[in-house]
C-alpha cells in the first residue's frame, strides 16, 4: 500500500535536468542575461553558465531557486526473485 507521502509525490509533475535547464534559460532570458540572473540570486555568471551547459549538476539549493525540489529516485530494473537476498 502506498503512503500518503508517496501518493503526493506521485501526483507532482516531475522534470528531468534538461527540462530544468530549459526553465533556467527561460528565466535568464527574462532577466536579460546570465549575469543579471546570477547577480539577482547571489551566484557567479560562470556557475550559471556551467549549469546551463551541463558541466555541473543541478543541486538541491539551485533547484529550489527554480521552485523545484531535488528528488533522487532509484528504480529496480528487474523483479526481485524470491530466492534473492535483500541487504538490510
PyMOL commands that set and color helices and strands:
alter all, ss='L'
color gray80, all
select helices_A, chain A and resi 4-11+17-31+34-40+45-52+60-65
alter helices_A, ss='H'
color red, helices_A
deselect
rebuild
show_as cartoon
